[in-house]
Amino acid sequence: MTKVGFVGAGTIGANSIFATLMLTDRIDEIAVVDIAEAAAVGRAMDLNTASVAFGRRTKVSGSTDYATLKGSDIVVVSAGVPRKPGMTRADLLGINIKILKSVCAEVKKNAPNCVFLLVSNPVDILLYVCWKELGFPRERTIGMTSLHDSARFTDIVRDATGDRTVRATILGEHGETMFVSPTLSSPKLAGGDWAAWEKTTRGRAMEIIERVGATAYAPGACTGRMVKAILEDTREEIPTGVILTGEYGHKDVATGVPAVLGKGGLVRVVQYDLTNEEKAKLDITVKAVKEKIAEGLEILRNPPPPAAPATPAKA
């Protein structure tokens, strides 16, 4: 029996399940876990009906009990506080790192053989921390990162050029130091306004958040595509957040690079001959992520004291 667990029944979690149901018919059971029972059960009820509407056999159930993850082949984690207007991904670190530490303990206990697919932000830093907390091999500890950024960049370029066939690939951090790789993008884009397109891509998430409160459909679609690649062993090359162990000259860090996904998660990192400029940008993004990882690990070692209660104002 094929089973997928989803931790987090918020907007992204729900859309990830919806996209997964659309993209693959290989799943017998989906378990949705959330600290809010109403969200977990309510989303599951709605998505279970969606499964029927899609003609799937997949049973979707919701609970607050992590034990329902037992037997999961993949566990997708989108738990945590979402970004709000004016908030950077780094702002989320202090809050979400504590949440993810707790989630990892439960996943390790209940689904020790799963592929752990992280969606929560800031995903690069949290992916590394989760890898350490879980003790899973890197093949089973991956993040939904550069696929989303690459899709955004491609969307922006297609609108700018009017060419719906072009594609582009973003590498590096899912954040301010992400960069487009001309080497891995359509040759016909040569001479394009890469800097302007990169800038628009970096700001697109916050633009959406300010307009409608959250990004939802695109991250959900990207997550569903990655789940499909793993379950169906498609061996598709997808820009993915992985733990580097020497590829591209870097190790002991998590960041987005081209990767082949299939049964068991990460099959291999694909190493392309990047230009010197691309290598320099990758160096910058790796340095930035390592600094943030160090900050995250320090938070775990020495958590800040709880805020003092407010003093009532005197009459």
Residue, then its C-alpha position, 0 to 999 in steps of 0.5 A: m500500500t502506498k501512503v503519503g503523510f502531510v504535516g500542516a493543513g494550511t493553505i499550502g498543505a491543502n493545495s499540495i494534497f490537491a495537486t498530488l491527487m491531480l497528478t498521480d493515482r498511485i496513492d492508496e492513503i493520505a494522512v493529514v496531521d495538524i495541531a488544529e483538529a478542525a483544520a486537519v479533519g475539515r481539510a481531509m473531508d473536503l479533499n477526500t471528496a476531491s479524490v472521488a471527483f478525480g476518480r482516485r481510489t485515495k482515502v484522505s483522513g485527518s487527525t492531530d495524532y502523528a501516529t497516523l503517519k505510520g507506514s508513510d512512504i513520503v511525509v510532506v511538511s508545510a507546518g509552521v507560521p506563514r510569511k506575512p506582509g513585510m516579513t522576510r523568510a529569515d524572520l520566520l526562522g526563530i519561530n519555525i525552527k522550534i516547530l520543525k524540531s518538534v515535527c522531526a521528532e514525531v516523524k522520526k518516531n512514526a515514519p522512520n523510513c519515509v522520504f522527508l519533503l520540506v516545504s516550510n520556510p526558510v526552507d534551506i536553513l530548516l532543511y539542514v536543521c531537519w536533516k540533523e534532527l532526523g538523522f536520515p540520509r540526505e537522499r531522504t531529506i529534500g526540500m521544495t525550493s528551486l523548482h518553485d523559483s524556476a517556475r516563477f522566473t519562467d512565468i515572468v520571462r514568458d510574460a515579458t517575451g511572449d514566448r510560451t516555450v522558453r524555460a529558465t532555472i533558478l539555483g541557490e537559496h530560496g531567498e534573496t541570493m537566488f540566481v538564474s542560471p543561463t547555462l540551464s535556461s533556454p538559449k533563445l533568452a540570451g541577451g535578455d534582461w536577466a537582472a530585471w527578471e531576477k529582481t521581479t522573481r525575488g519580489r513575486a512572493m511578497e507581491i502575492i502575499e500583499r494582494v491575497g494573503a498567501t502563495a498557494y497554488a504554485p507551491g502546491a503544484c510544485t510539491g505535487r510534482m515532486v511527490k509524483a516523481i518520487l512515487e512513480d520513480t520518473r527519474e525527472e530532473i527537478p531543481t531541488g533543495v538538497i544537502l550538498t556533499g561536495e557537488y559544485g565544490h560545496k558541502d555541509v549545506a542545503t541549497g537548490v541545485p539540479a537533481v534527479l528524483g525517483k524512488g527513495g527521494l534524491v537519486r543524484v545531483v546533476q552537475y553541470d559545467l557552470t560559468n565562472e559568474e554562475k559559480a561565483k553566485l553559487d558561492i555567495t548563496v552558499k555562504a549566505v545559507k551557511e551563515k543562517i544555518a549557524e544562526g538557526l543552530e544557535i537558536l536551538r542551542n540557546p533559545p531566547p527567553p520567553a517575552a516578559p508579560a506586559t505591565p498593566a498601565k496605571a490608571 
